[in-house]
Amino acid sequence: MTHHSSAKVPIVAAPMAGGPTTPELCAAVADAGGAGVIAGADRSGEEIAKDLAETRNLTRGPIGVNLFVSEQITDLSRAHREFSQYRTYLMKRYSELPIRWPTFEECSHSWSNRDQLEALVAAPPDFVSFTFGYPDEEAQKVAESMGLPVWVTCASREMIDEALRRGLGALIVQGAEAGGHRSVTSMTDDPGPETTAELVEYAALGGAEHVIAAGGIRSGRDIATMLGHGAEQVQVGTMFLATDESGLSDEGKDLVTKGGGVALTRSFSGRPALGFTSLVSDEAVPPKLYPHINKLTAPLRAWASANREVEYQSIWAGDPCRNVARGSAAEIAQRLMRELEEAE
């Protein structure tokens, strides 16, 4: 089975869950010669299938789907206690806002990668990628029965080693520069400091069949650097955030085009993610709890988007956040390719 996405240029649009990734963005990058990736995340198979159908109506280019790997909570009583403490903190801090904060039970959410994939059998994507771990045996069998190349997002040397041990040779290698959620296996893990270039080289030397570099791609020269370290493609997210096709809010687009410092936070989702905004101050520690914290803060993020309050939105971006420009996704992809040709 080939691990390649059949893209003509080495650019993959990163799956950016929560709004930025749209069918229009995926299609625009695919039409520019790259590959688009639908942010399936922890959504239902029916929702993902709808996005895939909309994208297929817009392009004949390669389109993949990214799925989050579910993790069981081992200590339910502790999780409930830490959730309640954080909920109380948020209720007090944002007491002036007209928000109903959901309970622990309302924030419980389980999903199955097998069920997500089975909903796509009738009209499958060109490949599937996984974040937060590795596909289980059932999901792997469904993917194989559909003839789907399987990519796994690895954020550390240990994850790369484990993926290769499992026979998963197509790796999205995510360094510390990558915006959004870091693909650590467990919600309790803290991400390491390895750069994208370091992990790409490690994966390539370790025998990975196909390496996609994710994190820190801001120019064609950056692409050339990653290809030189052993990557065959790069996954680009931050550079597409402010495009016409992106679903990011206008105020969010303004923020990322201005650029600036970003930081890791668990405050929005319970998992570590790199971006501009955080809901907490020094006196609160967000629980390492996903998807409960993500569901808990959803009403606040929805209110913030409706009222254009950017500081309460989860604006994920990579480090450094620079060179982000308005325009079409095709223009951004074409500019990156021109710069790549000049750098080679």
C-alpha positions in Angstrom: 0.0 0.0 0.0 1.3 3.4 -0.9 1.7 5.9 1.9 1.6 8.9 -0.4 -1.3 11.3 -0.8 -0.8 11.7 -4.6 -0.3 15.4 -4.1 1.8 17.1 -6.9 3.5 19.5 -4.5 4.8 18.7 -1.0 2.2 20.7 0.9 -0.5 19.2 3.1 -3.0 21.6 4.7 -3.0 20.8 8.4 -6.3 19.7 10.0 -7.3 22.6 12.2 -10.3 21.5 14.3 -12.7 24.0 15.9 -13.3 26.2 12.8 -10.3 27.1 10.7 -10.3 24.0 8.5 -13.2 24.1 6.0 -14.1 22.2 2.9 -13.2 25.3 0.9 -9.7 25.4 2.5 -9.1 21.7 1.9 -10.2 22.0 -1.7 -8.2 25.1 -2.4 -5.0 23.5 -1.3 -5.7 20.3 -3.1 -6.5 22.3 -6.3 -3.1 24.1 -5.9 -1.4 20.7 -6.1 -1.2 19.9 -2.4 -3.5 17.8 -0.2 -6.3 18.9 2.1 -7.1 17.2 5.4 -10.6 17.4 7.0 -10.5 17.9 10.7 -12.5 14.9 11.8 -11.2 15.1 15.4 -13.7 13.6 17.8 -16.8 14.3 15.7 -19.3 11.8 14.5 -18.8 9.8 11.3 -21.9 11.4 9.8 -20.5 14.9 10.4 -17.1 14.0 8.9 -18.8 12.3 5.9 -20.8 15.5 5.3 -17.6 17.6 5.2 -15.9 15.1 3.0 -18.9 15.2 0.5 -18.8 19.0 0.5 -15.1 18.9 -0.2 -15.4 16.3 -3.0 -17.9 18.6 -4.7 -15.3 21.3 -4.8 -12.2 19.4 -5.9 -10.8 16.2 -7.4 -7.5 16.6 -5.6 -6.3 14.4 -2.8 -8.3 14.8 0.5 -7.6 13.1 3.8 -9.3 12.9 7.1 -7.7 13.3 10.5 -9.1 11.6 13.6 -8.4 11.9 17.3 -7.6 8.7 19.2 -9.8 8.4 22.3 -8.3 7.8 25.7 -10.1 6.3 28.7 -10.0 8.1 32.1 -8.4 5.9 34.7 -9.4 7.7 37.9 -12.9 8.9 37.4 -13.3 10.4 40.9 -10.2 12.5 40.6 -11.2 13.6 37.2 -14.6 14.7 38.5 -13.0 16.6 41.4 -10.5 18.4 39.3 -13.2 19.3 36.7 -15.5 20.7 39.3 -12.7 22.9 40.7 -11.8 24.3 37.3 -15.5 24.8 36.5 -15.9 26.8 39.7 -12.9 28.9 38.9 -14.2 29.7 35.4 -17.7 30.5 36.7 -16.2 33.0 39.1 -13.7 34.5 36.7 -16.3 35.0 33.9 -19.4 35.5 36.1 -20.4 38.7 34.2 -20.9 36.7 31.0 -24.2 35.1 30.1 -22.9 31.6 29.9 -24.3 28.3 31.2 -21.4 26.1 32.2 -22.0 22.4 31.5 -21.6 19.7 34.1 -19.1 16.8 34.1 -21.7 14.4 32.9 -22.7 16.7 30.1 -19.0 17.0 29.0 -18.5 13.3 28.8 -18.0 12.3 25.2 -16.8 9.0 23.7 -16.1 8.2 20.1 -14.8 5.3 18.1 -12.3 5.6 15.2 -13.8 2.4 13.8 -17.3 4.0 13.7 -15.9 7.2 12.2 -14.2 5.3 9.4 -17.2 3.0 8.8 -19.3 6.1 8.1 -16.9 7.0 5.2 -16.9 3.6 3.5 -19.4 4.6 0.8 -17.2 7.6 -0.2 -13.8 7.2 1.4 -11.0 9.8 1.6 -7.6 9.3 0.0 -5.9 8.7 3.3 -6.5 8.9 7.0 -4.3 10.4 9.8 -4.5 9.9 13.5 -3.6 12.3 16.3 -3.1 11.6 20.1 -1.9 8.1 19.5 -2.2 5.1 17.2 -5.3 3.5 15.6 -6.5 0.4 17.5 -6.8 -3.0 15.8 -10.4 -2.5 14.8 -9.8 0.9 13.2 -6.7 -0.4 11.5 -8.7 -3.2 9.9 -11.4 -0.9 8.7 -8.8 1.4 7.1 -7.1 -1.5 5.5 -10.4 -2.8 4.1 -11.0 0.6 2.6 -7.5 0.7 1.1 -6.6 3.8 3.0 -3.0 4.8 3.6 -2.6 5.4 7.4 -0.6 8.3 8.8 0.2 8.8 12.5 1.1 12.1 14.1 4.2 11.7 16.4 5.4 14.4 18.7 8.4 12.7 20.2 11.1 10.2 19.5 9.3 7.7 21.7 6.1 8.0 19.6 8.2 7.6 16.4 9.8 4.4 17.8 6.4 3.0 18.9 4.8 3.8 15.5 7.6 2.0 13.7 7.4 -0.9 16.0 3.7 -1.2 15.1 4.5 -1.2 11.4 3.1 2.3 10.9 5.6 3.8 8.4 3.9 7.0 7.4 4.6 9.6 10.1 3.5 13.2 10.5 6.4 14.4 12.7 5.3 17.3 14.9 7.9 19.4 16.5 7.7 22.0 19.3 7.1 24.8 16.8 3.7 23.3 15.7 0.6 25.3 16.5 -2.5 23.8 18.0 -2.7 20.6 19.9 0.5 18.6 20.4 0.0 15.0 19.5 1.1 13.5 22.8 -0.2 10.0 23.4 -1.8 10.6 26.8 -3.7 13.6 28.0 -1.4 13.7 31.0 1.8 13.8 29.0 3.7 17.1 28.6 5.2 17.7 25.1 8.9 17.6 24.7 11.3 20.2 23.3 12.4 18.5 20.2 12.2 20.6 17.0 10.5 19.5 13.9 13.9 19.2 12.1 15.3 17.0 14.9 12.3 14.7 14.8 12.2 14.5 11.0 15.8 13.4 10.8 15.2 10.9 13.6 12.2 9.4 11.8 14.0 9.3 8.5 17.1 7.6 9.9 14.9 5.2 11.9 13.4 3.8 8.7 10.1 5.6 8.3 8.7 5.0 4.8 7.1 8.4 4.5 7.8 11.5 6.7 5.6 14.6 6.8 7.1 17.5 8.7 4.7 19.5 10.8 5.7 22.7 12.7 7.5 25.9 11.9 6.8 26.1 8.1 6.7 29.8 7.3 8.5 29.9 3.9 9.7 27.9 1.0 13.1 27.9 2.5 11.7 26.1 5.6 10.2 23.5 3.3 13.5 23.0 1.6 15.1 22.5 5.0 12.7 19.9 6.0 13.0 18.0 2.7 16.8 18.1 3.3 16.4 16.5 6.7 14.4 13.6 5.1 10.8 14.7 4.9 8.8 14.1 1.7 6.0 16.5 2.5 5.3 19.3 5.0 2.1 19.9 6.9 1.2 23.6 7.0 -1.4 25.1 9.2 -0.5 28.6 10.6 0.2 30.0 7.1 -3.4 29.2 6.0 -5.1 30.6 9.1 -5.9 34.0 7.6 -6.8 32.9 4.1 -10.2 33.6 2.5 -11.2 30.0 2.9 -10.3 29.7 6.6 -13.1 29.5 9.1 -11.2 31.4 11.7 -13.0 34.6 12.9 -12.0 37.9 11.4 -10.6 39.1 14.7 -8.6 35.8 14.9 -7.2 36.5 11.4 -6.2 40.0 12.4 -4.4 38.6 15.5 -2.4 36.0 13.5 -1.4 38.4 10.8 0.0 40.8 13.4 2.0 37.9 14.7 3.7 37.8 18.1 4.4 35.4 20.9 2.6 32.1 21.5 2.5 29.8 24.4 1.4 26.3 25.4 -1.9 26.1 27.4 -4.3 23.4 28.5 -6.9 26.0 29.5 -9.3 25.5 26.6 -9.2 21.7 26.1 -7.3 20.0 28.8 -4.6 18.9 26.3 -1.5 21.0 25.6 -1.9 23.3 22.6 0.2 26.2 21.3 -1.5 29.5 20.6 -2.1 33.1 21.5 -4.8 33.0 24.1 -5.3 31.4 27.5 -8.3 31.4 29.9 -6.3 31.1 33.1 -4.1 33.2 35.3 -1.5 32.0 37.8 -3.9 30.9 40.4 -5.5 28.2 38.3 -4.2 25.0 36.9 -6.3 23.5 34.1 -6.9 19.7 34.6 -5.3 17.3 32.2 -8.6 16.1 31.0 -9.9 15.7 27.5 -12.5 16.0 26.1 -14.2 17.3 29.2 -12.4 20.6 29.4 -12.9 21.1 25.7 -16.6 20.7 26.2 -16.7 22.8 29.3 -15.2 25.8 27.6 -17.2 25.4 24.4 -20.0 27.8 25.5 -17.4 30.5 26.3 -15.7 30.2 23.0 -19.0 30.3 21.2 -20.0 33.5 23.1 -16.6 35.0 22.3 -17.0 34.3 18.6 -20.5 35.7 18.5 -19.3 38.9 20.2 -15.9 39.2 18.5 -14.0 38.9 21.8 -10.8 37.4 20.6 -9.2 36.9 24.0 -11.7 34.2 24.9 -11.3 32.3 21.6 -8.8 29.5 21.2 -6.5 31.0 18.6 -4.0 28.3 17.8 -0.8 29.2 15.9 2.7 28.0 15.5 6.0 29.4 16.8 7.2 31.7 15.4 3.9 33.3 14.2 5.2 35.4 11.3 4.7 35.8 7.6 0.9 35.0 8.0 -1.0 37.0 5.3 -4.5 37.5 4.0 -5.4 36.2 0.6 -6.5 32.9 -1.0 -5.1 29.6 0.1 -4.0 29.0 -3.5 -1.9 32.2 -3.4 -0.2 31.1 -0.2 0.5 27.6 -1.5 1.9 29.1 -4.8 4.1 31.6 -2.9 5.5 28.8 -0.8 6.3 26.8 -3.9 8.0 29.7 -5.6 10.1 30.3 -2.6 10.9 26.5 -2.5 12.1 26.6 -6.1 14.3 29.7 -5.3 15.8 27.9 -2.3 16.7 24.7 -4.1 
